[in-house]
Amino acid sequence: MPSIEVVIFKNDNLKNTSFGSFQTCKNIYTSLLERFDNIRMTVCNDESDLQKIVDRKPDLVVLTNKIMVNNYEHKIWLSSYFDAHHINYTGSANEALLYDVNKIASKKQVMSRGIQTARFFTASPGQYKSASELSIPFPLFIKPISSVIVTV
């Protein structure tokens, strides 16, 4: 029977969860538990918790986040971490996630393949004082460049 480990981060400062709130992640574990016998949930607080998962060598890790932040405020991309330890995981490889979390890089990648996308520009707070200064007309969608927001 394959072993499955659901990796959860109880860190409200990480705004990049793939599944939603901590409770939603626990609910996913509970749902999987109804179908699989060899499953466990690990709440990761630091790199030592990640290493314990690697030591157990599960057949599949269900990632509920893209990154974790270590004690030195360094981002650890979980897909790269488990790739380096030859452990299968759910979600995308780090190379694809870079497009997921950076809207400008994503738009440029799509355009480089000849796929039409909505016009866009980047702006800093306070950069434009009136609508006439904008490079494209209203209506506009305003989004942050990165979806990986870490507040430490």
C-alpha positions in Angstrom: 0.0 0.0 0.0 1.6 3.4 -1.0 2.3 5.8 1.8 0.9 9.4 1.5 1.8 12.3 3.6 -0.2 15.6 3.6 2.1 18.5 4.5 0.4 21.4 6.2 1.8 24.7 7.4 0.1 26.5 10.2 1.5 29.9 9.5 -0.9 32.7 8.9 1.9 34.9 7.5 2.2 32.7 4.4 -0.4 33.9 2.0 0.4 31.4 -0.8 -1.5 28.3 0.3 -2.7 26.1 -2.6 -5.7 24.7 -0.7 -6.8 27.6 1.5 -7.0 27.9 5.3 -5.4 25.5 7.8 -8.8 24.0 8.4 -9.4 23.4 4.7 -6.1 21.6 4.5 -7.1 19.4 7.5 -10.4 18.7 5.8 -8.5 17.4 2.7 -6.5 15.1 4.9 -9.7 13.8 6.6 -11.2 13.2 3.1 -8.1 11.2 2.0 -8.1 9.3 5.2 -11.5 7.9 4.3 -10.0 6.3 1.1 -6.4 5.5 2.0 -5.1 3.5 4.9 -1.4 4.5 4.8 -1.8 8.3 5.1 -0.5 10.8 7.7 -0.7 14.5 8.2 2.3 16.5 9.2 2.2 20.1 10.4 5.5 21.6 9.4 7.0 24.4 11.5 10.6 24.3 10.3 13.1 22.5 8.2 13.5 19.7 10.7 9.9 18.7 10.1 10.6 18.6 6.3 13.7 16.4 7.0 11.5 14.0 9.1 9.2 13.6 6.0 12.2 12.8 3.8 13.5 10.3 6.4 10.1 8.5 6.2 10.3 8.3 2.4 6.6 8.5 1.6 5.5 7.5 -1.9 3.6 10.7 -2.3 3.6 14.1 -0.5 0.5 16.2 -0.9 1.7 19.8 -0.8 -0.7 22.4 0.6 1.8 25.3 0.1 4.3 26.3 -2.5 7.0 27.6 0.0 7.9 27.7 3.6 10.1 30.3 5.3 13.0 29.0 7.4 14.3 30.5 10.6 16.6 32.8 8.6 13.7 34.2 6.5 14.9 32.2 3.5 12.2 30.8 1.2 12.2 27.1 0.6 10.4 26.1 -2.6 8.8 22.8 -1.5 8.7 21.3 -5.0 12.4 21.8 -5.3 13.0 20.4 -1.8 11.2 17.2 -2.5 12.7 16.9 -6.1 16.1 17.1 -4.5 15.2 14.1 -2.3 13.5 12.2 -5.1 10.1 12.2 -3.4 6.9 12.5 -5.6 4.6 15.4 -4.7 1.4 17.0 -5.9 1.5 20.3 -7.7 4.0 21.8 -10.1 7.7 21.9 -10.3 9.4 25.1 -9.2 10.0 26.2 -12.8 6.3 26.3 -13.5 5.5 27.8 -10.1 7.6 30.8 -10.9 5.1 31.7 -13.6 2.3 31.0 -11.2 3.5 33.5 -8.6 4.8 36.2 -10.9 2.1 37.7 -13.1 4.5 39.7 -15.3 6.7 36.6 -16.0 3.5 34.6 -16.7 2.2 37.2 -19.2 5.5 37.5 -21.0 5.8 33.7 -21.3 2.3 33.5 -22.8 3.0 36.3 -25.2 6.4 34.7 -26.2 4.4 31.8 -27.5 2.3 34.0 -29.7 -0.8 33.7 -27.5 -2.8 36.9 -27.2 -3.4 38.3 -23.8 -4.8 41.5 -22.3 -2.6 44.5 -22.4 -0.9 45.3 -19.1 1.6 47.6 -17.5 3.2 47.8 -14.1 2.9 50.8 -11.7 4.1 51.8 -8.3 1.9 53.3 -5.7 1.5 57.0 -6.4 3.1 56.8 -9.8 0.0 58.0 -11.7 -2.0 61.0 -10.6 -4.8 60.8 -13.1 -6.4 58.3 -15.6 -5.1 60.3 -18.5 -1.5 59.4 -17.5 -2.2 55.6 -17.8 -0.9 53.7 -20.8 -4.2 51.8 -21.3 -7.8 52.9 -20.8 -10.3 51.9 -18.2 -11.6 49.4 -17.1 -8.5 48.0 -15.5 -7.8 45.0 -13.2 -5.3 45.8 -10.5 -3.3 42.9 -9.2 -0.1 42.5 -7.2 2.8 41.3 -9.3 3.6 38.4 -7.0 1.1 36.0 -5.3 3.8 34.7 -2.8 3.4 37.2 0.0 5.4 36.5 3.2 5.0 38.7 6.2 7.6 37.9 8.8 
